[in-house]
Amino acid sequence: EELLTELYDRTLTGNGPAVLELTRQGLADGLGPETLLYEALIPSLEEVGARFERGDFFVPEMLIAGKAMAGALEILRPLLAETGADQIGTVVMGTVKGDVHDIGKNLVNIMFEGAGFQVIDLGVQVSPEKFVDAVKTHKPDIVGFSAFLTTTMPMFKANINALTKAGLRDQVIVMVGGAPVTQEYADVVGADGYAADASAAVVKAKELIR
Ligand code: B1M
């Protein structure tokens, strides 16, 4: 599919307007939102990351590619979240302190909404105190922590410790995820659930609230 290749290329070079146009065009041509996501946008950002690691891309390139993808995600959001599913639970989500990556977290939120969860998004750089306050206020079924850097993953443990100290650990299911996170790491910090991507996160969440 030519359009998917072009969408991949334009995301890679961070051409925001072209990415928006191609996303709209793809939908008009009958391509599903999942196809655009999993066959163009996400693979393109993976390549951006690979180029960054090799030193072929720098932070500005990573930033504009991320912005281009975020724009496309806003077009896809209503389509991915619209299923008419019954409300099945509440999730508080945030990217941990020290970490500004939010595209993956936002995608998880969209999928949660599509599955019938009410999502309270605390944004990025969320401190343990802020997570604790939100759990107290909203009494969610699940609290989700995203971390995208090996240097910010230890915040999972800090967040869990803060919940324990506040006497809330037993009242909420803790889920963790993000690019460098593994099931092993999730087990080590004492999380209740881990998922590698947004679709798996929904499956896991449904399993855990049962
Ligand atoms: Co940064 N970055 N970045 N970055 N960035 C990564 C994450 C990196 C892997 C790139 C690389 O080297 N290959 C690398 C981390 C290496 C590591 O620690 N192991 C990295 C780095 C090093 C950095 C900086 C330190 C660079 C620097 O300044 N020298 C810096 C850190 C800033 C900070 O946070 N303090 C930085 C900055 C940035 C930008 C701001 C420029 C931009 C972010 C824009 C934004 O998010 N608004 C950016 C980008 C775009 C990336 C890459 C290229 C793409 C991330 C992305 O959106 N992917 C990324 C490379 C990569 O991931 N391969 C990279 C698409 C997204 C859909 O996937 O985020 O994995 P992902 O989310 C998935 C899953 O992880 C999962 O579901 C999501 C959807 O399927 N998931 C969950 C996520 N949260 C979950 C929670 C769950 C369950 C599943 O339960 C609660």
Residues whose N, C-alpha, C, O or C-beta is under 5 A from the ligand:
A	BS01	B1M	L45 E46 V48 G49 A50 F52 E53 V59 M62 L63 G66 G98 D99 V100 H101 D102 I103 G104 K105 L107 V108 G144 F145 S146 F148 L149 T150 T151 M175 V176 G177 G178 A179 P180 A195 A196 D197 A198 A201
